[in-house]
Amino acid sequence: MPEPLWIYLMALLYFTKISTCLSIAEVFAEASHDRLTRMLNGGWSGQTLLGWALRLLFRVVGGYLMVDDTVVEKPYASD
Protein backbone atom coordinates (compact mmCIF):
# COMPACT_ATOMS: atom_id res chain seq x y z
CA MET A 1 0.00 0.00 0.00
CA PRO A 2 1.44 3.40 -0.91
CA GLU A 3 2.49 5.49 2.07
CA PRO A 4 0.13 8.45 1.43
CA LEU A 5 -2.82 6.08 1.25
CA TRP A 6 -1.83 4.40 4.51
CA ILE A 7 -1.47 7.78 6.26
CA TYR A 8 -4.81 8.97 4.90
CA LEU A 9 -6.64 5.83 6.06
CA MET A 10 -5.03 5.93 9.51
CA ALA A 11 -5.97 9.59 9.92
CA LEU A 12 -9.60 8.90 9.01
CA LEU A 13 -9.77 5.90 11.34
CA TYR A 14 -8.05 7.39 14.40
CA PHE A 15 -8.96 11.08 14.35
CA THR A 16 -12.55 12.27 14.25
CA LYS A 17 -11.79 15.97 13.89
CA ILE A 18 -9.37 15.94 10.94
CA SER A 19 -10.44 15.04 7.45
CA THR A 20 -8.76 17.47 5.09
CA CYS A 21 -5.42 16.88 3.42
CA LEU A 22 -4.06 20.01 5.07
CA SER A 23 -5.03 18.91 8.58
CA ILE A 24 -3.67 15.40 7.99
CA ALA A 25 -0.36 16.85 6.74
CA GLU A 26 -0.14 18.99 9.89
CA VAL A 27 -0.51 15.88 12.11
CA PHE A 28 1.71 13.49 10.14
CA ALA A 29 5.19 14.84 9.44
CA GLU A 30 5.79 12.30 6.65
CA ALA A 31 2.71 13.43 4.71
CA SER A 32 2.35 16.53 2.61
CA HIS A 33 -0.83 18.24 1.50
CA ASP A 34 0.19 18.08 -2.17
CA ARG A 35 1.08 14.40 -2.05
CA LEU A 36 -2.20 13.45 -0.38
CA THR A 37 -4.19 15.59 -2.83
CA ARG A 38 -2.47 13.99 -5.84
CA MET A 39 -3.21 10.53 -4.46
CA LEU A 40 -6.90 11.31 -3.88
CA ASN A 41 -7.27 12.88 -7.33
CA GLY A 42 -5.75 9.81 -8.94
CA GLY A 43 -7.64 6.98 -10.60
CA TRP A 44 -8.85 5.51 -7.31
CA SER A 45 -12.40 4.86 -6.26
CA GLY A 46 -13.52 4.74 -2.65
CA GLN A 47 -14.55 1.13 -3.08
CA THR A 48 -11.12 0.19 -4.46
CA LEU A 49 -9.31 1.94 -1.59
CA LEU A 50 -11.50 0.34 1.06
CA GLY A 51 -11.17 -3.11 -0.49
CA TRP A 52 -7.40 -2.77 -0.70
CA ALA A 53 -7.12 -1.64 2.92
CA LEU A 54 -9.37 -4.43 4.18
CA ARG A 55 -7.41 -7.12 2.33
CA LEU A 56 -4.17 -5.81 3.81
CA LEU A 57 -5.46 -5.41 7.35
CA PHE A 58 -7.78 -8.41 7.71
CA ARG A 59 -8.34 -11.87 6.36
CA VAL A 60 -11.60 -11.46 4.47
CA VAL A 61 -13.40 -14.76 3.91
CA GLY A 62 -16.75 -13.54 2.66
CA GLY A 63 -19.83 -11.70 3.74
CA TYR A 64 -20.58 -8.00 3.62
CA LEU A 65 -19.13 -4.83 5.07
CA MET A 66 -21.60 -2.05 5.67
CA VAL A 67 -20.33 1.42 6.48
CA ASP A 68 -22.79 3.98 7.78
CA ASP A 69 -21.55 7.47 8.56
CA THR A 70 -24.96 8.87 9.46
CA VAL A 71 -24.86 11.44 12.24
CA VAL A 72 -27.93 11.48 14.47
CA GLU A 73 -28.42 14.77 16.26
CA LYS A 74 -29.02 14.48 20.01
CA PRO A 75 -30.39 17.87 21.06
CA TYR A 76 -30.55 17.00 24.76
CA ALA A 77 -27.10 15.42 25.07
CA SER A 78 -24.43 17.28 27.01
CA ASP A 79 -21.10 18.04 25.36
DOBAGU-930890 format. One record per residue (C-alpha): residue number from 0; residue in one letter; x, y negated, z negated. Coordinates in pm, whole numbers, plus 50000, padded with zeros to 5 digits. Each point is the difference from the previous one (the first is absolute). Layout:
% residues N
<node><num>NUM</num><residu>A</residu><x>X</x><y>Y</y><z>Z</z></node>
...
This chain:
% residues 79
<node><num>0</num><residu>M</residu><x>50000</x><y>50000</y><z>50000</z></node>
<node><num>1</num><residu>P</residu><x>50144</x><y>49660</y><z>50091</z></node>
<node><num>2</num><residu>E</residu><x>50105</x><y>49791</y><z>49702</z></node>
<node><num>3</num><residu>P</residu><x>49764</x><y>49704</y><z>50064</z></node>
<node><num>4</num><residu>L</residu><x>49705</x><y>50237</y><z>50018</z></node>
<node><num>5</num><residu>W</residu><x>50099</x><y>50168</y><z>49674</z></node>
<node><num>6</num><residu>I</residu><x>50036</x><y>49662</y><z>49825</z></node>
<node><num>7</num><residu>Y</residu><x>49666</x><y>49881</y><z>50136</z></node>
<node><num>8</num><residu>L</residu><x>49817</x><y>50314</y><z>49884</z></node>
<node><num>9</num><residu>M</residu><x>50161</x><y>49990</y><z>49655</z></node>
<node><num>10</num><residu>A</residu><x>49906</x><y>49634</y><z>49959</z></node>
<node><num>11</num><residu>L</residu><x>49637</x><y>50069</y><z>50091</z></node>
<node><num>12</num><residu>L</residu><x>49983</x><y>50300</y><z>49767</z></node>
<node><num>13</num><residu>Y</residu><x>50172</x><y>49851</y><z>49694</z></node>
<node><num>14</num><residu>F</residu><x>49909</x><y>49631</y><z>50005</z></node>
<node><num>15</num><residu>T</residu><x>49641</x><y>49881</y><z>50010</z></node>
<node><num>16</num><residu>K</residu><x>50076</x><y>49630</y><z>50036</z></node>
<node><num>17</num><residu>I</residu><x>50242</x><y>50003</y><z>50295</z></node>
<node><num>18</num><residu>S</residu><x>49893</x><y>50090</y><z>50349</z></node>
<node><num>19</num><residu>T</residu><x>50168</x><y>49757</y><z>50236</z></node>
<node><num>20</num><residu>C</residu><x>50334</x><y>50059</y><z>50167</z></node>
<node><num>21</num><residu>L</residu><x>50136</x><y>49687</y><z>49835</z></node>
<node><num>22</num><residu>S</residu><x>49903</x><y>50110</y><z>49649</z></node>
<node><num>23</num><residu>I</residu><x>50136</x><y>50351</y><z>50059</z></node>
<node><num>24</num><residu>A</residu><x>50331</x><y>49855</y><z>50125</z></node>
<node><num>25</num><residu>E</residu><x>50022</x><y>49786</y><z>49685</z></node>
<node><num>26</num><residu>V</residu><x>49963</x><y>50311</y><z>49778</z></node>
<node><num>27</num><residu>F</residu><x>50222</x><y>50239</y><z>50197</z></node>
<node><num>28</num><residu>A</residu><x>50348</x><y>49865</y><z>50070</z></node>
<node><num>29</num><residu>E</residu><x>50060</x><y>50254</y><z>50279</z></node>
<node><num>30</num><residu>A</residu><x>49692</x><y>49887</y><z>50194</z></node>
<node><num>31</num><residu>S</residu><x>49964</x><y>49690</y><z>50210</z></node>
<node><num>32</num><residu>H</residu><x>49682</x><y>49829</y><z>50111</z></node>
<node><num>33</num><residu>D</residu><x>50102</x><y>50016</y><z>50367</z></node>
<node><num>34</num><residu>R</residu><x>50089</x><y>50368</y><z>49988</z></node>
<node><num>35</num><residu>L</residu><x>49672</x><y>50095</y><z>49833</z></node>
<node><num>36</num><residu>T</residu><x>49801</x><y>49786</y><z>50245</z></node>
<node><num>37</num><residu>R</residu><x>50172</x><y>50160</y><z>50301</z></node>
<node><num>38</num><residu>M</residu><x>49926</x><y>50346</y><z>49862</z></node>
<node><num>39</num><residu>L</residu><x>49631</x><y>49922</y><z>49942</z></node>
<node><num>40</num><residu>N</residu><x>49963</x><y>49843</y><z>50345</z></node>
<node><num>41</num><residu>G</residu><x>50152</x><y>50307</y><z>50161</z></node>
<node><num>42</num><residu>G</residu><x>49811</x><y>50283</y><z>50166</z></node>
<node><num>43</num><residu>W</residu><x>49879</x><y>50147</y><z>49671</z></node>
<node><num>44</num><residu>S</residu><x>49645</x><y>50065</y><z>49895</z></node>
<node><num>45</num><residu>G</residu><x>49888</x><y>50012</y><z>49639</z></node>
<node><num>46</num><residu>Q</residu><x>49897</x><y>50361</y><z>50043</z></node>
<node><num>47</num><residu>T</residu><x>50343</x><y>50094</y><z>50138</z></node>
<node><num>48</num><residu>L</residu><x>50181</x><y>49825</y><z>49713</z></node>
<node><num>49</num><residu>L</residu><x>49781</x><y>50160</y><z>49735</z></node>
<node><num>50</num><residu>G</residu><x>50033</x><y>50345</y><z>50155</z></node>
<node><num>51</num><residu>W</residu><x>50377</x><y>49966</y><z>50021</z></node>
<node><num>52</num><residu>A</residu><x>50028</x><y>49887</y><z>49638</z></node>
<node><num>53</num><residu>L</residu><x>49775</x><y>50279</y><z>49874</z></node>
<node><num>54</num><residu>R</residu><x>50196</x><y>50269</y><z>50185</z></node>
<node><num>55</num><residu>L</residu><x>50324</x><y>49869</y><z>49852</z></node>
<node><num>56</num><residu>L</residu><x>49871</x><y>49960</y><z>49646</z></node>
<node><num>57</num><residu>F</residu><x>49768</x><y>50300</y><z>49964</z></node>
<node><num>58</num><residu>R</residu><x>49944</x><y>50346</y><z>50135</z></node>
<node><num>59</num><residu>V</residu><x>49674</x><y>49959</y><z>50189</z></node>
<node><num>60</num><residu>V</residu><x>49820</x><y>50330</y><z>50056</z></node>
<node><num>61</num><residu>G</residu><x>49665</x><y>49878</y><z>50125</z></node>
<node><num>62</num><residu>G</residu><x>49692</x><y>49816</y><z>49892</z></node>
<node><num>63</num><residu>Y</residu><x>49925</x><y>49630</y><z>50012</z></node>
<node><num>64</num><residu>L</residu><x>50145</x><y>49683</y><z>49855</z></node>
<node><num>65</num><residu>M</residu><x>49753</x><y>49722</y><z>49940</z></node>
<node><num>66</num><residu>V</residu><x>50127</x><y>49653</y><z>49919</z></node>
<node><num>67</num><residu>D</residu><x>49754</x><y>49744</y><z>49870</z></node>
<node><num>68</num><residu>D</residu><x>50124</x><y>49651</y><z>49922</z></node>
<node><num>69</num><residu>T</residu><x>49659</x><y>49860</y><z>49910</z></node>
<node><num>70</num><residu>V</residu><x>50010</x><y>49743</y><z>49722</z></node>
<node><num>71</num><residu>V</residu><x>49693</x><y>49996</y><z>49777</z></node>
<node><num>72</num><residu>E</residu><x>49951</x><y>49671</y><z>49821</z></node>
<node><num>73</num><residu>K</residu><x>49940</x><y>50029</y><z>49625</z></node>
<node><num>74</num><residu>P</residu><x>49863</x><y>49661</y><z>49895</z></node>
<node><num>75</num><residu>Y</residu><x>49984</x><y>50087</y><z>49630</z></node>
<node><num>76</num><residu>A</residu><x>50345</x><y>50158</y><z>49969</z></node>
<node><num>77</num><residu>S</residu><x>50267</x><y>49814</y><z>49806</z></node>
<node><num>78</num><residu>D</residu><x>50333</x><y>49924</y><z>50165</z></node>
